[in-house]
Amino acid sequence: MEDKKQENNFKFGLFLKQENVTEKIFSADLYNPVVRYSVNIREMIPKIIGSLQGVLQSKSKDLTFVDDHDYNSLEFYKSLCEINNLDYFKLKVPVQYPKSTVGPDTKHYQKRGGTEFKFGLYINANTIVERNFYVDNYNPESRFSLELIDAVNLIVENIKNYLKNSDLNHMWDDYKIINTYGLNIQQVRELSRERRDEFLRKIGDYNFIERVRIDYNKQPEFTV
């Protein structure tokens, strides 16, 4: 029996305490393995946090809860609370988590109230990045809004665009290495990350290029 190929997936998730508020899963197999396992979205983090904060602190009158099919996610949640004999109004009040900062002088100790959230990006069971952030004047009903879904969808699309650009850059780097050093694609794929970076960094070093060409010409040619 043929083994089923393991699928690799990214997941972007938003959490309140240990509860998963919302998540978006998308395929990681669309990208080169090197790109897939070297994701760095550090520069995107402030914008991600800002967009989530903007929705989570919005007033209910500024949010949308009914989709194009007349499905009302907020009313559905309230009905579940009623069916399970839960108090919606108690559940909708979040616990407030203080954010504390300490300056060089302990007299400058400051405490800022806010509700603590966390977002994370994962590949399979592995964490790529997680960040805690705080939302002032958190509106619990915002988690059922279409605006939150749209915000998460946009974040994921931006991550996908980053991955596509990284994939394209990786492909062009392969092309540069092949044409500069006379390697075949299999030899390029076998390069360690450090060796690959060195090859790219020294593309203008003709003595280094010649040494690499001589070294690899001593090896048996790759055959399919």
C-alpha positions in Angstrom: 0.0 0.0 0.0 1.4 3.4 -1.0 2.1 5.7 1.8 0.2 8.9 1.7 2.4 12.0 1.3 2.4 14.1 4.4 0.9 17.5 3.8 2.5 20.6 5.3 0.4 23.5 6.4 0.8 26.9 7.9 -1.6 28.2 10.5 -2.2 31.8 11.7 -4.1 31.9 15.0 -5.5 34.5 17.4 -5.8 33.5 21.0 -7.4 35.0 24.1 -5.8 33.3 27.1 -5.8 29.7 26.0 -8.9 30.0 23.8 -8.6 30.0 20.1 -10.5 33.0 18.9 -10.0 32.4 15.1 -7.5 30.7 12.8 -6.6 30.4 9.2 -4.9 27.4 7.7 -3.1 27.3 4.3 -0.8 25.0 2.4 2.9 25.2 3.0 3.6 22.7 0.1 3.3 25.5 -2.4 6.7 26.9 -1.4 10.2 25.7 -1.6 11.2 23.7 1.5 14.1 26.2 2.2 11.6 29.1 2.1 9.0 27.1 4.0 11.2 26.5 7.0 12.9 29.9 7.1 10.0 32.2 7.5 10.8 35.6 9.0 7.9 38.0 9.3 9.4 40.2 12.0 8.9 43.4 10.0 5.2 42.6 9.6 4.5 42.1 13.3 3.7 45.8 14.2 1.2 46.0 11.3 -0.4 42.6 12.2 -0.9 43.8 15.9 -2.2 47.2 14.8 -4.8 45.7 12.5 -6.0 43.2 15.1 -6.1 45.8 17.8 -8.2 48.1 15.5 -10.9 45.5 15.2 -10.9 44.2 18.7 -11.4 47.6 20.3 -14.1 48.7 17.8 -17.6 49.5 19.1 -20.3 47.0 18.1 -22.2 49.7 16.1 -19.2 50.0 13.8 -19.0 46.2 13.2 -20.8 43.8 10.9 -22.2 40.5 12.2 -24.4 39.3 9.4 -22.9 37.8 6.2 -24.2 37.7 2.7 -26.2 34.6 3.6 -27.9 36.3 6.5 -26.0 34.3 9.0 -25.5 36.2 12.2 -22.5 34.9 14.1 -23.2 37.0 17.2 -26.8 35.9 17.6 -25.8 32.3 17.0 -23.3 32.5 19.8 -26.0 34.0 22.1 -28.4 31.2 21.2 -25.7 28.6 22.1 -25.3 30.2 25.5 -29.0 30.0 26.0 -29.2 26.4 25.0 -26.3 25.5 27.3 -27.7 27.6 30.2 -24.7 29.9 30.1 -24.8 33.6 31.0 -23.8 35.4 27.8 -23.3 38.7 29.6 -20.9 37.2 32.1 -19.0 35.3 29.3 -18.7 38.5 27.2 -16.7 40.4 30.0 -13.0 39.6 29.6 -10.4 39.3 32.3 -8.1 42.4 32.2 -4.4 41.7 32.2 -2.1 44.5 33.3 1.0 45.2 31.1 3.9 46.4 33.3 7.0 48.2 32.3 10.0 49.1 34.5 12.2 52.0 33.6 15.8 52.6 34.7 14.4 54.2 37.8 12.0 52.0 39.7 9.9 55.1 40.5 8.9 55.1 36.9 7.1 51.8 37.2 4.0 51.9 35.1 1.0 49.6 34.8 -1.3 49.8 31.9 -4.6 47.9 31.8 -5.6 46.0 28.7 -6.8 42.6 27.6 -4.0 40.3 26.6 -4.1 38.5 23.3 -1.6 36.4 21.4 -1.2 35.7 17.7 0.9 33.0 16.3 2.2 31.6 13.0 2.9 27.9 12.9 4.0 25.2 10.4 2.5 21.9 11.2 3.2 21.5 15.0 6.1 23.9 15.0 6.0 27.5 16.1 7.4 30.1 13.7 6.5 33.2 15.8 4.2 34.1 18.7 3.6 37.5 20.1 1.5 38.7 23.0 -0.2 42.1 22.7 -2.7 44.2 24.6 -6.0 45.7 23.6 -7.4 48.7 25.4 -11.2 48.9 25.7 -11.6 45.4 24.2 -15.1 44.8 22.8 -15.8 41.0 23.3 -18.5 41.1 20.5 -15.8 42.1 18.0 -14.6 38.5 17.9 -17.8 37.5 16.1 -17.5 40.3 13.5 -16.9 40.0 9.8 -14.2 42.7 10.2 -12.1 40.3 12.3 -12.4 37.6 9.6 -11.4 40.2 7.0 -8.4 41.4 9.1 -7.1 37.8 9.5 -7.6 37.1 5.8 -5.7 40.2 4.9 -2.8 39.2 7.3 -2.7 35.7 5.7 -2.7 37.2 2.2 0.3 39.4 3.1 2.1 36.4 4.5 1.4 34.5 1.3 2.8 37.4 -0.7 5.9 37.4 1.4 6.3 33.6 0.8 5.8 34.0 -2.9 8.4 36.7 -3.1 10.8 34.6 -1.0 10.2 31.6 -3.3 10.9 33.7 -6.4 14.1 35.2 -4.9 15.2 31.7 -3.9 14.6 30.4 -7.5 16.7 33.3 -8.9 19.4 32.6 -6.4 19.5 29.0 -7.6 19.9 30.3 -11.2 22.8 32.6 -10.1 24.6 29.8 -8.4 24.1 27.4 -11.3 25.4 29.9 -13.9 28.2 31.3 -11.8 29.7 28.1 -10.4 28.7 25.6 -13.1 26.7 23.4 -10.6 23.6 21.4 -11.4 20.3 21.8 -9.6 20.9 18.7 -7.4 24.3 20.0 -6.3 22.7 23.4 -5.4 20.0 21.6 -3.4 22.6 19.7 -1.4 24.3 22.9 -0.3 24.1 23.8 3.4 22.5 27.1 4.3 25.9 28.5 5.2 27.6 27.3 2.0 24.7 28.6 -0.1 25.0 32.0 1.5 28.7 32.0 0.9 28.3 31.2 -2.8 25.8 34.1 -3.2 28.0 36.5 -1.2 31.1 35.8 -3.3 29.6 35.9 -6.8 32.0 38.7 -7.6 35.1 36.9 -6.2 36.6 35.4 -9.3 39.3 33.5 -7.4 36.7 31.9 -5.2 34.5 31.0 -8.2 37.4 29.3 -9.9 38.3 27.3 -6.8 34.7 26.1 -6.6 34.5 25.2 -10.2 37.7 23.2 -10.0 36.5 21.5 -6.8 33.1 20.5 -8.3 34.6 19.4 -11.6 36.5 16.7 -9.7 33.2 15.2 -8.6 31.3 12.7 -10.8 28.7 14.3 -13.0 25.1 14.1 -11.8 23.0 11.7 -13.8 19.2 11.2 -13.6 
